[in-house]
Amino acid sequence: FQLPIIVYITSSFRLISLARLCLPIATVASSVRRMSIQAEFQGIPEGMQLVEEGKAKIAVPKDVFYNPVQVFNRDLTMAVLNVFGQQYLAELAARREKRAQQQSEPPPEQQPDGLRILEALAATGLRSIRIAKEVPNVAKIVANDNSEEGSRNGVDKLVEASLNDAVLLGHQCARLPPEERFDVVDLDPYGSAVPFLDSAVQAVRPGGLLCVTCTDTAVLCGSAFGTCYGRYGAVPYRGAGMHEASLRVLLQCVQSHASRHSRYIEPLLSLSVDFYVRIYLRVHRGQGEVKKIGRRLAMLHYCPECDSHWLQPMSDCGRDKAGQVLMRPARLLGVGSANGRCGQCGIGRLQLAGPMWSDSIHSVDFVRRLVDFVRQQRASTVGEIASETEQPGCFELASSDRLIGLLSVAAEELPDAPLFYTLDGLARAVKRSTMPMKVARSALLNAGYRVSISHCEGNAIKTDAPASFLWDMVRAHYRQSGEQMSERHLGEGSLPKALLVDHPAAAGDGAASIDFSLHLHAEPPSKADGLLRFHKPPPNWGPKPRAKRKANGDGAASTAEANAATAAAPDDLTEDQNDDELSGASCGEEESAKKYKESSSPS
């Protein structure tokens, strides 16, 4: 019986060799990899599924929560940890060297030999396994809330499985000396991460990295005002820039938890992707900086009719006679009229949202280093496939094209221009055709203003120009286009008439001075380079229902169920408020969100 098997195997390898000559190298390598994995995991019991990502391969029960849509999330985390780890460990080494020079003897404390990482809500443990195999200089990984059936891929020395309550584990770590806490804490719950924030900001070492995911984007984007305020301590903004505002509300919430423990945050990267928001930030210690946080927070005044908006800082800073920084109350912005009407359209009554983070949501230098790292990984992966030899520090990022495109757009964003307008939103207000992106960018650049797009919206106009100039630009484009306004839009009190005809600037020379000639930098660099900037999701793209796990032998619910329940219904909200959450639903799609809610009952 051995001879036919040998002939069959030999023929199979000949077929594979022939395919390598006919197919692209990357395709053949992927096929060979799948064959080897299937051979390695032959005989998978019924009810189990094989999951492969990057260098990790695990066989887990089908009822253990795994969402392939989150591959981009995990790929991004691998890139962030590689770039951050290199910078962070270099800072620790420089700090130790400086301390050794100041002291006559070396410090007695044990020298750190790598990153200590906590994944508080690990589920299958796939992210932890990928970190162990793809991130260098890792000393220890605690995969909490981990499925006991998940394979460790031979990384047992690094990955420590834990079945503790995530909140309790964080508070236990907070009692340790700072040097024994975690360098990286990752929170990726099903729903909101708010219940875990207070313990997480204490569990991370000063200067360490905190990674937070929230999938309740409908709440953050204004579908449930009361739920958002009760959960995040802020009134949400429901307008053109609501996805960016959701990031700023979350950053404000994290800072509020950090401030209670004399800590402040430094955002490195903040993204609104698919159906969730993901932020990466450093947590520093310093009571002096905490006292100045008010200048990085603001309330938002916005018009629900024309979407004009203004940010009101929470506080201002000055200097006393000794030159020390002194915080003082901010002066009220002079926006709107005496009766609370919008100063641009005169129809809508100004509304309030916030408080929200008004400072930069990215570190441009860090994001650019991320782009360089992903490019290097993609190039080294191609070289590894061509040579068929595994290179140290090389791993495959399945979503490298999307990572490069999205991160490049994030690096282009203006760091000091919170929120944005959209071209279709401006056109919708005046019932006109949408202005081309190059035309709008040229008008702003020719006037001396800065402008960029946003990773949240492909049609976004993020600029430091005031709202008055934007509407002057719209009026000028309307005049030059020669479009005729419909009679039904000229009625008394209509928004198009108020903006295009009745506004005082409509009769002035402001619109005539707008220069629409094509500017040299009218096209964003990311578009000129042909990058994959905005992902077009395939059918059935979105969150999966929360996994239903069986109870333990004694009838008690598992720790994973308890952590999931904590994320799903924080702060003892009422049942009606929790029904408003609609976790992972796309904003403005209430009907589809209700169907999703019905199909994903809690465990």
C-alpha positions in Angstrom: 0.0 0.0 0.0 3.0 2.4 0.4 3.9 2.5 -3.4 0.6 4.1 -4.6 0.8 6.6 -1.8 4.4 7.6 -2.7 3.5 7.9 -6.4 0.5 10.0 -5.4 2.5 12.3 -3.2 5.3 12.6 -5.9 2.7 13.5 -8.5 1.1 16.1 -6.2 4.5 17.8 -5.7 5.0 17.8 -9.5 1.7 19.4 -10.0 2.6 22.0 -7.4 5.9 22.7 -9.2 4.1 23.0 -12.5 1.6 25.4 -11.0 4.4 27.6 -9.7 5.5 28.1 -13.2 2.0 29.0 -14.4 0.6 31.0 -11.5 1.9 34.2 -9.8 4.3 33.5 -7.0 2.1 34.9 -4.3 -0.9 32.8 -5.4 1.1 29.6 -5.4 2.6 30.3 -2.0 -0.8 30.8 -0.5 -2.1 27.5 -2.0 0.9 25.6 -0.6 0.4 27.3 2.7 -3.2 26.2 2.8 -2.3 22.6 1.9 0.3 22.5 4.7 -2.2 23.9 7.2 -4.9 21.4 6.2 -2.4 18.6 6.6 -1.3 19.8 10.0 -4.9 20.1 11.2 -6.3 16.9 9.7 -8.9 15.3 11.8 -10.5 18.4 13.2 -13.4 17.2 15.4 -16.9 18.1 14.4 -18.0 21.5 15.8 -14.5 22.9 15.4 -13.2 25.4 12.8 -9.7 26.2 11.5 -8.7 29.8 11.7 -5.5 31.2 10.1 -4.2 34.7 10.2 -0.7 35.9 9.6 1.6 33.3 11.3 -1.1 32.1 13.7 -3.1 28.9 13.1 -5.8 27.8 15.6 -8.6 25.3 15.8 -11.4 26.6 17.9 -15.1 25.7 18.5 -17.5 27.3 16.1 -19.4 28.9 19.0 -16.2 30.8 20.1 -16.5 34.3 18.8 -14.4 34.9 15.7 -15.0 37.7 13.2 -12.9 37.6 9.9 -14.0 41.2 9.2 -11.7 42.2 12.1 -8.6 40.9 10.2 -7.8 44.6 9.4 -8.1 45.5 13.0 -5.6 42.8 14.0 -3.2 43.5 11.2 -3.2 47.2 12.2 -2.5 46.1 15.8 0.5 44.1 14.7 1.9 47.1 12.8 1.3 49.4 15.7 2.9 47.1 18.3 6.0 46.7 16.1 6.5 50.4 15.6 5.6 51.4 19.2 7.6 48.6 20.7 10.8 49.7 19.0 10.3 53.3 20.1 9.2 52.4 23.6 12.0 50.0 24.4 14.5 52.6 23.1 13.0 55.2 25.4 13.3 52.8 28.4 17.0 52.0 27.5 17.8 55.7 27.3 16.0 56.4 30.6 18.0 53.6 32.3 21.3 54.9 30.9 20.5 58.4 32.0 19.7 57.2 35.5 22.9 55.1 35.6 25.0 58.2 34.8 23.3 60.2 37.6 23.9 57.4 40.1 27.2 56.0 41.3 25.8 52.4 41.2 23.5 50.8 38.6 19.8 50.7 39.7 19.0 47.6 41.7 15.7 47.0 39.8 15.5 44.2 37.3 16.1 45.4 33.7 13.0 44.8 31.5 13.6 42.3 28.7 10.6 43.0 26.6 7.0 44.1 26.3 4.4 42.9 28.8 1.1 42.8 27.1 -2.4 42.3 28.4 -5.3 41.4 26.1 -8.1 41.8 28.5 -10.8 40.3 26.3 -9.0 37.7 24.2 -11.9 35.5 23.0 -10.2 32.9 20.8 -6.8 34.2 21.7 -5.9 34.7 18.1 -4.6 38.3 18.6 -2.3 37.1 21.4 -0.9 34.3 19.3 -0.2 36.6 16.4 1.5 39.1 18.8 3.7 36.3 20.1 4.7 35.2 16.6 4.9 38.5 14.8 6.0 41.1 17.4 9.7 41.0 18.5 10.9 41.7 22.0 7.8 40.5 23.9 8.4 39.2 27.4 4.9 38.1 28.4 1.3 38.1 27.0 -1.7 37.6 29.2 -4.7 36.4 27.1 -7.6 37.0 29.5 -11.2 35.7 28.8 -9.5 33.2 26.5 -11.1 30.1 25.1 -9.6 27.0 26.7 -9.8 25.2 23.3 -7.6 27.7 21.4 -4.2 26.3 20.3 -1.1 28.2 21.3 1.0 27.4 18.2 4.0 26.6 20.3 4.1 30.0 22.1 3.2 28.7 25.6 6.3 30.4 27.1 5.0 33.8 26.0 1.2 33.5 26.1 -0.4 32.9 29.5 -4.1 32.0 29.4 -6.3 33.7 32.0 -10.0 33.3 32.9 -10.4 36.3 35.2 -12.9 39.1 35.2 -11.4 41.8 33.0 -12.2 44.7 35.3 -10.9 42.9 38.4 -7.7 41.9 36.6 -7.0 45.5 35.7 -7.5 46.7 39.2 -5.2 44.0 40.5 -2.5 45.2 38.1 -3.0 48.7 39.3 -1.8 47.7 42.8 1.5 46.6 41.4 4.6 48.9 41.2 4.6 51.0 38.0 7.6 49.0 36.5 5.6 45.7 37.0 2.5 46.8 35.2 1.7 46.1 31.5 3.4 48.1 28.8 0.4 47.4 26.5 -3.2 46.9 27.4 -5.7 46.0 24.6 -9.5 46.3 25.0 -11.6 44.9 22.1 -15.0 44.1 23.6 -18.3 43.3 21.9 -20.0 46.7 22.3 -18.6 49.5 24.5 -15.2 49.5 26.2 -16.4 52.0 28.9 -16.7 49.5 31.8 -13.1 48.5 31.4 -11.5 52.0 31.0 -11.0 52.9 34.6 -9.1 49.7 35.4 -7.2 49.8 32.1 -5.7 53.3 32.5 -4.3 52.1 35.9 -3.0 48.8 34.6 -0.9 50.3 31.9 2.6 51.4 32.8 3.3 55.2 32.6 4.2 55.9 29.0 2.6 52.6 27.9 0.1 51.9 25.1 -3.6 51.6 25.5 -5.6 50.2 22.6 -9.4 50.5 22.7 -12.1 49.4 20.3 -15.8 50.3 20.6 -18.5 48.8 18.3 -21.4 50.8 19.5 -21.0 53.4 16.8 -24.7 54.1 16.5 -24.6 55.4 20.1 -21.5 57.4 19.5 -22.9 58.9 16.3 -26.1 60.2 17.9 -28.8 57.5 17.5 -29.3 57.4 21.3 -28.5 60.7 23.0 -29.3 59.6 26.5 -27.4 56.4 26.2 -24.3 58.2 24.9 -24.4 60.7 27.7 -24.9 58.1 30.3 -22.1 55.9 28.9 -19.5 58.3 27.6 -20.4 61.5 29.5 -20.9 63.5 26.3 -23.8 64.6 24.1 -23.2 63.1 20.6 -23.0 65.1 17.4 -25.2 63.9 14.5 -24.0 65.6 11.4 -21.5 65.4 8.5 -18.5 64.8 10.8 -20.2 62.5 13.3 -17.8 59.6 12.7 -14.8 61.8 13.6 -16.8 63.2 16.5 -17.3 59.7 17.8 -13.6 59.3 18.0 -13.3 62.6 19.9 -16.0 61.7 22.3 -14.3 58.4 23.0 -10.9 60.1 23.6 -12.6 62.6 26.0 -14.1 59.6 27.8 -10.7 57.9 28.2 -9.2 61.1 29.4 -11.9 61.6 32.0 -11.0 58.2 33.5 -7.3 58.9 33.3 -7.7 62.3 35.0 -9.0 60.7 38.1 -5.7 58.9 38.5 -3.4 61.9 37.6 -2.8 60.6 34.1 -3.2 62.1 30.7 -3.4 60.7 27.2 -1.4 61.2 24.0 -3.3 59.9 20.9 -1.1 58.1 18.4 -3.8 56.9 16.0 -7.6 57.2 16.0 -9.6 55.5 13.2 -13.3 55.1 12.4 -13.4 51.9 10.3 -16.3 49.8 9.1 -18.6 49.4 12.0 -16.3 50.3 14.9 -13.8 52.9 16.2 -10.3 52.0 17.2 -7.9 54.3 19.1 -4.2 53.8 20.1 -2.9 56.2 22.7 -0.2 56.5 25.3 -1.0 57.0 29.0 1.4 59.3 30.8 1.5 60.3 34.5 1.6 64.0 35.5 -0.8 66.0 37.7 0.5 69.3 36.1 -0.6 68.2 32.6 -3.9 66.9 33.9 -4.7 70.4 35.1 -4.2 71.7 31.5 -6.5 69.2 29.9 -9.4 71.7 29.6 -7.7 73.4 26.7 -7.8 70.1 24.7 -11.6 69.7 25.3 -14.4 71.7 23.7 -18.1 72.0 23.3 -19.5 72.0 19.7 -22.1 74.5 18.5 -23.7 73.3 15.3 -26.7 74.1 13.1 -28.9 71.1 12.4 -30.1 72.8 9.1 -26.9 73.9 7.3 -24.4 71.9 9.4 -22.3 75.0 10.1 -20.3 74.4 13.3 -18.0 76.1 15.8 -15.9 74.7 18.6 -16.0 76.3 22.1 -12.9 75.5 24.2 -13.6 74.4 27.7 -10.7 76.6 29.1 -7.9 78.8 28.1 -4.3 79.2 29.3 -2.1 82.2 30.0 0.9 83.0 32.1 1.2 84.7 35.5 3.8 87.3 36.5 6.3 84.6 37.2 5.9 83.1 33.7 4.1 80.0 34.9 1.2 78.6 32.8 -2.1 79.5 34.3 -5.4 78.0 33.3 -8.5 80.3 33.1 -12.0 80.1 31.8 -12.4 80.4 28.1 -14.3 83.3 26.5 -17.6 82.5 24.9 -17.6 82.4 21.1 -19.7 85.0 19.4 -21.6 82.6 17.1 -25.3 82.8 16.2 -27.7 85.6 16.8 -29.3 86.8 20.1 -32.2 84.4 19.7 -29.9 81.4 19.2 -30.4 81.2 15.4 -27.5 80.1 13.1 -25.4 83.0 11.9 -25.1 81.5 8.4 -28.6 80.4 7.4 -30.6 82.2 10.0 -33.1 79.3 10.1 -31.7 76.6 12.4 -31.4 77.0 16.1 -27.9 76.2 17.3 -27.5 72.9 19.3 -24.8 71.7 21.6 -22.7 68.5 21.5 -19.7 67.4 23.7 -17.6 67.8 25.5 -15.2 66.2 23.0 -11.4 66.0 22.4 -10.5 69.1 20.3 -6.7 68.4 20.0 -5.0 66.2 17.4 -6.3 62.7 17.2 -3.2 61.4 15.4 0.6 61.6 15.8 1.6 62.4 12.2 5.2 61.2 12.8 3.9 57.9 14.3 1.4 57.3 11.4 4.1 57.9 8.8 6.4 55.4 10.5 3.5 53.0 10.4 3.1 53.5 6.7 6.8 52.9 6.2 6.7 49.7 8.3 3.7 48.2 6.4 5.5 49.0 3.1 8.6 47.2 4.3 6.6 44.2 5.4 4.9 43.9 2.1 8.2 44.1 0.2 9.9 41.6 2.5 6.9 39.2 2.3 7.2 39.2 -1.5 10.9 38.5 -1.2 10.2 35.7 1.3 7.7 34.0 -1.0 10.1 34.3 -4.0 13.0 32.7 -2.0 10.7 30.2 -0.2 12.7 30.8 3.0 11.3 32.3 6.1 12.9 35.6 7.0 13.1 36.7 10.7 10.7 39.5 11.5 8.7 39.0 8.3 5.0 38.2 8.5 2.1 38.6 6.0 -0.4 41.5 6.4 -3.4 40.4 4.5 -4.8 43.9 4.4 -1.5 45.7 3.6 -2.9 47.7 0.7 -5.8 49.0 2.7 -3.5 49.7 5.6 -1.2 51.8 3.5 -4.1 53.7 1.9 -6.0 54.4 5.1 -2.9 55.4 7.1 -1.7 57.7 4.3 -5.0 59.5 4.4 -4.8 59.8 8.2 -1.3 61.3 7.9 -2.7 63.9 5.4 -5.4 65.1 7.8 -5.0 68.6 9.3 -4.1 68.0 12.9 -5.5 71.3 14.2 -8.8 71.4 12.2 -11.4 69.3 14.1 -14.4 67.8 12.2 -15.2 68.6 8.6 -17.8 69.4 6.0 -18.9 67.2 3.1 -19.3 68.4 -0.4 -22.6 66.6 -0.8 -23.8 68.0 2.5 -23.1 71.6 1.3 -24.9 70.8 -2.0 -27.8 69.2 -0.3 -28.4 72.3 1.9 -28.8 74.5 -1.2 -30.4 71.9 -3.5 -27.6 72.2 -6.0 -25.3 69.7 -7.8 -22.3 68.6 -5.8 -19.1 70.7 -6.4 -16.1 68.7 -7.7 -13.5 68.0 -5.1 -10.7 69.6 -7.1 -12.7 72.8 -7.6 -13.5 73.1 -3.8 -9.9 72.4 -2.8 -8.5 74.8 -5.3 -10.8 77.6 -4.0 -9.6 77.0 -0.5 -6.0 76.8 -1.4 -6.1 79.8 -3.6 -7.5 81.8 -0.7 -4.6 80.8 1.5 -6.4 78.2 3.7 -5.3 74.7 4.3 -7.5 71.7 3.3 -7.4 67.9 3.5 -9.7 65.0 3.3 -10.6 62.7 6.1 -10.2 58.9 6.6 -13.8 58.9 7.8 -15.4 60.2 4.6 -14.1 60.3 1.1 -16.1 63.5 0.2 -14.9 65.4 3.3 -13.5 68.9 3.4 -11.3 69.4 6.5 -10.1 73.0 6.5 -9.1 75.9 8.8 -11.4 78.2 6.7 -14.4 79.6 8.6 -17.9 78.6 7.8 -18.6 82.0 6.2 -15.9 81.4 3.5 -17.3 77.9 2.7 -20.8 79.4 2.1 -19.2 82.2 0.0 -17.6 79.5 -2.0 -20.9 77.7 -2.5 -22.6 80.9 -3.6 -19.8 81.7 -6.0 -20.0 78.3 -7.6 -23.8 78.6 -7.9 -23.4 81.9 -9.8 -20.7 80.6 -12.1 -22.6 77.3 -12.8 -25.6 79.1 -14.2 -28.0 76.7 -12.5 -31.5 78.0 -12.0 -33.2 77.5 -8.7 -36.6 75.7 -8.7 -39.6 77.7 -7.7 -40.4 75.3 -4.9 -37.0 76.1 -3.3 -37.7 79.9 -3.3 -40.4 79.7 -0.8 -40.3 82.0 2.3 -38.2 80.4 5.0 -36.6 77.8 2.7 -32.9 76.9 3.4 -31.6 77.3 -0.2 -33.2 80.8 -0.4 -31.8 81.8 3.0 -28.3 80.8 2.0 -28.1 81.8 -1.7 -30.5 84.8 -1.9 -31.3 86.3 1.5 -27.9 86.1 3.1 -26.2 89.5 3.3 -23.1 88.1 1.6 -25.1 87.1 -1.4 -25.3 90.7 -2.6 -21.7 91.6 -1.7 -18.4 91.0 -3.5 -17.3 88.1 -1.3 -18.5 85.4 -3.7 -17.0 87.2 -6.7 -13.5 87.2 -5.2 -13.4 83.4 -5.0 -10.7 82.0 -7.3 -11.6 78.5 -8.7 -8.6 78.2 -10.9 -6.9 74.8 -10.6 -4.3 74.7 -7.8 -1.1 72.7 -8.0 -2.1 70.7 -4.9 -5.8 70.3 -5.7 -5.5 66.5 -5.7 -4.6 64.8 -2.5 -1.3 62.9 -2.5 -2.9 59.6 -1.6 -5.2 59.8 -4.6 -2.3 60.9 -6.9 -0.4 57.8 -5.8 -3.3 55.5 -6.6 -3.7 54.1 -3.1 -6.6 52.1 -1.9 -8.0 54.9 0.3 -11.6 53.9 1.0 -12.7 50.2 1.3 -15.8 49.1 -0.6 -17.3 46.4 1.6 -18.5 43.2 0.0 -22.0 41.7 0.7 -22.7 40.6 4.3 -19.8 42.8 5.6 -20.3 43.7 9.2 -20.4 42.5 12.8 -21.2 39.0 13.7 -23.7 38.0 16.4 -22.3 37.6 19.8 -21.3 34.0 20.4 -23.5 31.9 22.7 -21.4 29.8 25.1 -22.5 27.0 27.3 -22.6 27.3 31.0 -19.9 25.7 33.1 -20.5 22.3 34.7 -21.8 23.8 37.9 -24.3 25.9 36.0 -22.4 29.2 36.5 -21.9 31.4 33.5 -18.4 31.6 32.1 -16.0 34.5 32.6 -16.2 35.3 29.0 -20.0 35.6 29.2 -19.6 37.9 32.2 -17.1 40.2 30.4 -19.3 40.3 27.3 -22.3 41.2 29.4 -20.4 44.0 31.1 -19.5 45.5 27.7 -23.0 45.1 26.4 -24.8 46.8 29.3 -22.5 49.1 31.2 -23.6 51.5 34.0 -26.8 49.6 34.8 -28.7 51.2 31.9 -32.3 50.4 31.5 -33.6 47.9 29.0 -34.9 50.6 26.8 -31.6 52.4 26.7 -29.8 49.2 25.9 -32.2 48.6 23.0 -30.9 52.0 21.7 -27.4 50.8 21.5 -27.6 48.8 18.3 -23.9 47.8 18.6 -22.1 47.8 15.3 -25.0 49.2 13.3 -24.3 51.8 10.7 -25.5 55.3 11.7 -28.7 56.4 10.1 -29.8 52.8 9.3 -32.2 52.2 12.1 -34.3 49.6 10.3 -31.3 47.4 9.4 -30.0 47.9 13.0 -33.2 46.6 14.4 -33.0 43.5 12.3 -29.4 43.0 13.5 -30.5 43.5 17.1 -33.2 40.8 16.8 -30.8 38.3 15.2 -28.1 38.8 17.8 -29.7 38.3 21.2 -27.3 38.4 24.2 -25.6 35.2 25.4 
